[in-house]
């Protein structure tokens, strides 16, 4: 089973917390780290924008990616949410096994 780290961010901590709770309760993620807020600077529709955001690191498995993506889209206020999936090339085998066991 392939582990994935899915990265997203939301504009408010409460929104981030609700999404994290839903992902773990539904067993789509073994763990979600809600990071400290950050400032993002980005190009959007021809302008340079900035926003305060709360990053999330979602630990899941590849077979759940589509469902995780759908849940993020359904609970995200942005027209185009950040959703990046990173496949770790290495990791502590016991930790990777834990992610798998918590998401099946």
Protein Blocks (a to p, Z undefined) as FASTA:
>chain_A
ZZdddddddfbfklmmmmmmmmmmnopafbdcddddddddddeehiacdddddddddddd
fklmmmmmmmmmmmccbfbdcddddddfbdcfklmmmmmmmmZZ
